[in-house]
Amino acid sequence: MIAYLKSHALLRAGLLLAFFNLLSRVVGLVRDRILVGRFGAGDVLDVYYLAFNLPDFIFNLLVAGALAAAFIPVFIEYKEKQQPGEEWRLASNFLNFLFVAVAVVGAVMFFLAPWLIALIAPGFSLAKQADAVLFTRVMLLSPLIFAVSGVVGSILQAFNRFLAFALAPTIYNLGIIFGALVLVPQFGPIGLAYGVVVGALAHLLVQWGAALRLGFAWRPIFTLADNGLRRIFKLMIPRTLGLVAGQVNLIVLNALATTVGVGSVALLTIANNFQYLPIALVGISAAVAAFPTLSRDALQQDRSIFIRRLNYILKRLLWLIIPASIVFYLLVDWILRILLQTGYFQAADVTILGQVLRMFILGIWAQTLIPTLARAFYALQNTITPVVISIASIAVNIGLAYYFVSVLGWELSGLGLAFSMAGILNVALLWIFLWRKLRQS
C-alpha cells in the first residue's frame, strides 16, 4: 500500500514537473522567436550563444555535479537519520563553500576571457571575438547566482516540494525576454547578456521564499570538519568530471560550428534547444521527480522495490517519447515555419535548421532515458560508472563530429548526427552496466 501511494505521489510530481517544463519550453520558444526575429541567424546571436560556454563550464564544474549526484542524497539522509536541524547546517556549509569556489573561478575566467574566447571561437573575426568577451564577462555573474539557486532548489526537491523549483526556469526565460525587449533598446545587443543576469536573479528569488518556509535559514558556517560535506565532495567528483566532459563536448561542437559560417552557432544552439524540448518535458521531469524516491528505495535492503520502480519509469518514458519523436521528425519543417519564421529569420534559415534538427531527433529517445538511468546510479551512490560511460560517449561524439564536419563536409547536420549516435551508445552502456550491478546486489 505504501509503495502504491509513493508511486502515485511520484506520478503527480512528474506531471507537475512536466507541466511547468512545458510552460518553460513554451516561453522558451517565445524567447527564441523574439531573438531570431530581431537578430536573425547572424553575428549577434552567434556571439550571444557562444558567450554561454564559459559560464556554463563553471556551473558544470562546480555546481551541477554536486547537486545532482551528491547534495540531495546526503541532505535526505541527514534529514531522515540525523538530529533535527543538522540538514540545515549542512546546507549552509555547502552553500558557502560553493559560493566562494564559483566566485574565485569566475574571477579567473573574467580576466582570461580574451584568450579563452579566441581558443573556443576560431572561426570568429577579431571584432566578433571582442564582442563575445564582453558578453561573457557580463554573463559570468549567472553561475554565481545559479549556485545559490541550485542549492535552494535541491532542498525543495529533497522535501518533494516541486512547485517553485518547476516554475523557476520559466521565470528565467522571462528575464531573457525582458532583456531582448527592454534592455536591448536601451543598451544595444549587450542587453541580451544583462537579461540573462536578470533571469538568473529571478530564478533564485522564486525558490528562496519556498525554502524559507520549509525552515531553511542561511548561516555563516564554513568548516571542513562536517563529515556530510566531505561526503558531498567525494561523491561529486566523478559526476563533475562527466559534466565537465559534456561541457567540453558542447564547446568543441560550437568551435566546429564557428568554422562553418556566420549564423552556424546560432542555428546549432536553436536546434539543440528544440530537440531538448521533449527531453526536458518527459525525460528530465521524470528523472527529477523520481530521484528522491529512488534514493530512499536504494537505502532498503530489498532491491526489488527499486528495480520495479525504475522499470515502471523507463517503460512509460519509451511509450511517450517514441511516438512523439516520430511525429516531431515528420512535422519538423512545418513546426519551425510556424514557430520561428519571422522578421530576420526566413525560409532559408528554417530549411537549414530543419536539416540539423532531424539529425538530433534520431537520438531523442536515448537522450530521454539517460537522466533517469544516470540518477539510478546516483541513488545507489555510484557516480563513477555513469561518468566513465558519459566520457566515453563524448569522446565518440567529438571524433564523429570532427569527421563528419571536417572530412565529409556535412556541416551542421554532421554535428547533429554525431550527437545522436553518441547518445544511443551512452544509453546502451548505462543500461548494460546498471542491469549487471542490480543483478549482483
Secondary structure as the mmCIF struct_conf table of DSSP 4:
data_model
#
loop_
_struct_conf.conf_type_id
_struct_conf.id
_struct_conf.beg_label_comp_id
_struct_conf.beg_label_asym_id
_struct_conf.beg_label_seq_id
_struct_conf.end_label_comp_id
_struct_conf.end_label_asym_id
_struct_conf.end_label_seq_id
HELX_RH_AL_P HELX_RH_AL_P1 ILE A 2 PHE A 39
BEND BEND1 ALA A 41 GLY A 42
HELX_RH_AL_P HELX_RH_AL_P2 ASP A 43 LEU A 50
TURN_TY1_P TURN_TY1_P1 ALA A 51 PHE A 52
HELX_RH_AL_P HELX_RH_AL_P3 ASN A 53 ILE A 58
HELX_RH_PI_P HELX_RH_PI_P1 PHE A 59 ALA A 64
HELX_RH_AL_P HELX_RH_AL_P4 GLY A 65 GLY A 65
HELX_RH_PI_P HELX_RH_PI_P2 ALA A 66 PHE A 71
HELX_RH_AL_P HELX_RH_AL_P5 ILE A 72 LYS A 81
BEND BEND2 GLN A 82 GLN A 82
TURN_TY1_P TURN_TY1_P2 PRO A 84 GLY A 85
HELX_RH_AL_P HELX_RH_AL_P6 GLU A 86 ILE A 120
TURN_TY1_P TURN_TY1_P3 PRO A 122 GLY A 123
BEND BEND3 PHE A 124 PHE A 124
HELX_RH_AL_P HELX_RH_AL_P7 LEU A 126 MET A 139
TURN_TY1_P TURN_TY1_P4 LEU A 140 LEU A 140
HELX_RH_AL_P HELX_RH_AL_P8 LEU A 141 ALA A 158
TURN_TY1_P TURN_TY1_P5 PHE A 159 ASN A 160
HELX_RH_AL_P HELX_RH_AL_P9 LEU A 163 PHE A 178
HELX_RH_PI_P HELX_RH_PI_P3 GLY A 179 LEU A 183
HELX_RH_AL_P HELX_RH_AL_P10 VAL A 184 PHE A 187
TURN_TY1_P TURN_TY1_P6 PRO A 189 ILE A 190
HELX_RH_AL_P HELX_RH_AL_P11 GLY A 191 LEU A 214
TURN_TY1_P TURN_TY1_P7 GLY A 215 GLY A 215
TURN_TY1_P TURN_TY1_P8 LEU A 224 ALA A 225
HELX_RH_AL_P HELX_RH_AL_P12 ASN A 227 THR A 258
TURN_TY1_P TURN_TY1_P9 THR A 259 VAL A 260
TURN_TY1_P TURN_TY1_P10 VAL A 262 GLY A 263
HELX_RH_AL_P HELX_RH_AL_P13 SER A 264 PRO A 278
HELX_RH_PI_P HELX_RH_PI_P4 ILE A 279 ILE A 284
HELX_RH_AL_P HELX_RH_AL_P14 SER A 285 ALA A 298
TURN_TY1_P TURN_TY1_P11 LEU A 299 LEU A 299
BEND BEND4 GLN A 300 GLN A 301
TURN_TY1_P TURN_TY1_P12 ARG A 303 ARG A 303
HELX_RH_AL_P HELX_RH_AL_P15 SER A 304 LEU A 340
STRN STRN1 THR A 342 THR A 342
TURN_TY1_P TURN_TY1_P13 GLY A 343 TYR A 344
STRN STRN2 PHE A 345 PHE A 345
HELX_RH_AL_P HELX_RH_AL_P16 ALA A 347 ILE A 361
TURN_TY1_P TURN_TY1_P14 LEU A 362 GLY A 363
HELX_RH_AL_P HELX_RH_AL_P17 ILE A 364 ALA A 379
TURN_TY1_P TURN_TY1_P15 LEU A 380 GLN A 381
HELX_RH_AL_P HELX_RH_AL_P18 ILE A 384 TYR A 402
HELX_RH_PI_P HELX_RH_PI_P5 TYR A 403 VAL A 407
BEND BEND5 LEU A 408 LEU A 408
HELX_RH_AL_P HELX_RH_AL_P19 GLU A 411 GLN A 440
#
